[in-house]
Amino acid sequence: MDRIAKLKTFLESSPDDSFLKHALALEYIKLDDDATARRLFEEVLEKEPGYVGSYYHLGKLLERAGEQTLAAGIYEKGMEAAREAREKHAYNELQAAYEDLMY
């Protein structure tokens, strides 16, 4: 069974599991299915805005789609979430992505 099928099976038992949705979104990115990945990242962040890792990947996805303004906003929200969670490494990664985009 491939990774996507396995993750979908796990999600049937735990449909609100942010880790599983995030992992599934990453698998869809590998398949160049950014629309599905975006939907999944957005679902994760809507349900659990403190899930810091999804901000970076969603921001990068939006950048690839040419949506720089939305990407910048996602990075800003992610930096705030990382600051609140005291996740310095994640904050620094989001800040670097934001600065690369803006400057």
N, C-alpha and C positions, 0 to 999 in steps of 0.2 A: 504494500500500500504506500502510495507516495505521501510526502509530507503534508500537502494540502488536504488530502483525504483524511489523514490521521487527525489533523487539527480540527477539521470540520466535525469529525466523529466526537472528539473531546468537547467541542462547543455544544453539541447536542445535549450533553449531560450538564454542562456549565455555560449556558449562553451569555452570561454577564461577566465572564472571566476576561479581564483586560489583558492579561499576559497572553492568553491564547489568541485573542483578536489581534494584538500587536504582532505576534509571531506570524499569524496568517497574512497580515498586511505585508510583512517583509517578504513572504513567499510570493505574493502577487507582484511585488516590485521586481523580483527576479525574472518573472514571466513578462515583464513590460506591460502589466495590466495596472496602470497607475490609477485608473478610475475606481477599480475595486479596492485597491490599497487605500486610496484617499477616503473612501466611504468608511472603511474599517477604522482608520486612524481617527476620523471625526467622531465615530461612535464611541471609541475608547475615551476620547477627551470630553465628550459630552457627558458621559456617565461618570467618568473619574478624572476630573481636571488636574489632579495631582499626579497623574501617570506621566512623569516628566519625559521619559524616553520617546514617546510618540510625537512630541513637539518637533524635535530635530528632524525626524524622518518625514513628517508631514510638511515641514518647511522646505526641505530639499525637493520633495515631490512637487510642491507648488512652484518652486523656482524653475524646475525643468519644464513645467507647463507654461512658463512665461508670466506667472501671476506673482510678480515681485512684491507688490503691495500687501497681498494676503500673506505671503511668506514672511515678510517683515513683522506683521502683526502676530503671526504664530510664534516666531522667535521671541518676541517681546513677552507674550503670555507664558511661554515656556521658561524664560528667564525669571519671571515673577514666581512661577510655580517652583522652580528649582531653588530660588532664594528662600521661599517659605519652608521648603522641605530640607533646607540646609545641605543641598546636594551641590557642592562647589564644583566638582568635575563637570557635571551636566550643565551647570550655569556657564562655565567657561567655554564649553563646546557650543552652546547656543549663542553666547555672546560673539564668539569667533565667526560663526555662520552669519549672524546678523551684520557684523562689521564687514565681512567679505561682500555681502549683498549691498550694503549701503554706501561703501566707500571705494 
